[in-house]
Amino acid sequence: MKLRLVRGAPPYRPPRSAAIAAAILAALGLAAALLPTIEGSPVICPFRAVTGLPCPTCGMVRTTHLIFQGRLREALAVNPFDALFLVGAIPAALGLWAANRLRGISLRIELSRRERLAAWVTLAVLVAANWAYVLATQL
């Protein structure tokens, strides 16, 4: 695996539709996190509505709500994968985006075919373990 910061790279420009979708999702997530939680609210997850089981990301709205309130321990108890993603990946992505836009710096990750496969298998195992945790705690 090769990780390198590249200076002078042309800024990455996401498609307009991706930027609009990201802005809408961010606004909805922020609104859901800042609005008071209503117990007994309707199930909005299609997977849970059909199967009656929580999905792997079940609790994302509650997790976001708890993180914005500064209650990280409770957020980790609801859904560890979602909480770690929100606490780590989103600020990292925003920082990389800012560096790319402001200074022309981009992060290049080069993976061999074997490393890509290992990354996907690791992600699948983490999601499966998280889902097992969610099923055990939310049923």
N, C-alpha and C positions, 0 to 999 in steps of 0.2 A: 504494500500500500504506500502510495506517495501522497503526502500532504504538503501543499506549498501555497504561499501567498504570492499572488502575481500582481505587480504594480503596472499601471498603464493599460490595463485591459479595458476594452470598451465596456461601459456600464451595461449590465444585463437589463433588458427591457422586457418585462413580462407582457403577454398579450393583454390588451385592454379588458377583455372579458374576465381574465384571471384577476386583474387588479380590482375590478368592480365586485367580483364574487368575494374576494378577500376582505374588501371594505365592508360589504354587507354582513359577512360572517363575523367580523370583528365587532361591528356595531351591535349585532344581535347577542353575541357573547357578552359584551360589556353590559348591555341592558339586562340580560338575564342574571349576570353576576351582581349587579347593583340593586335590582329590584328585590323586595322582600320575598323570601321563600314562602310559598303557600302549600301547606301540608294538605294532602288529599287532592292535589291538582290532577288533571287528566293525564294519562300516559301519552306522550307524544312520540315515543320511540316506535317506529314501525315493527321492528324485530320483536319487541316486548309485547306489542299489541297483538301480533299474530301468534307467537309461541307461548307467551306468558313468562318467558325467561328473560333475565337481564342480558343485554348484549355486552361484548367486551369493553365498550366505552360507557357502559351504564353509569350514571352519576356524574357525567362531565359538567352539567350545569351546576349541580351542587358543589362539585369540586372547585369549579371556577369561582362560584359565590364565596366559598370558604377561603380561597386563596386571596381574593380581593379584600376580605375582611381580616387577613393576616392570621388565619387559623390553619396553618400548614399541617399540623399534626392531625387535625380532624379531616382535612382534605386527603391526606395520605391514607387514612383509614377508610374513606369512601371508595377511592379508586387510585391505588398507588401509581399505575402507569400514566393515567391522565394527569395526576398532580405533578409527577416528575417531568412529564412532557411540557406542561404549562410553565413550570418554574425554570426549566433549563432550555428547552428548544426555542421557545418563542423569543426570549431576550437575545439568545445567540443569533437567531435568524434576523432579528431587527438590527443587531450590531453589525452583522455581515452586510446587510442591505445598506446601512448607512455608510459603512466603509467603502462599499462599491460605488455608491452614488457620489459621495463627497470627495474621495481621494483616488478613485479608480483602482481600488484594491479588491481583488476577488480571491476566494478560496477555491483551489483546485484539488479535487480528490480523485486520484486515479487508482482503480482497483482492478486486479486481475479477475479473470472469470471465476476462479476458485474463491477469491476473497468476496466477490459479489454474492456467490452462492452461500458462503458462510454468514455473511451479513443478513441475507434474507432468512436463513434457517434460524439464526439467533433472534431476529425480530419475531418470527413465528412462534418460537418457544416462549419468548417474553410475553407476547400477546396471549398465548394459551395459558400460561401460568397466572397472568393477571385475570383472565376470564374465570379460571378456577377459583381464584380468590373472591371475585365479585359474586360468583354463584354461591359460594359458601357463606358469604356475609349478607347477601341481599335476598335470599330466598326465605 
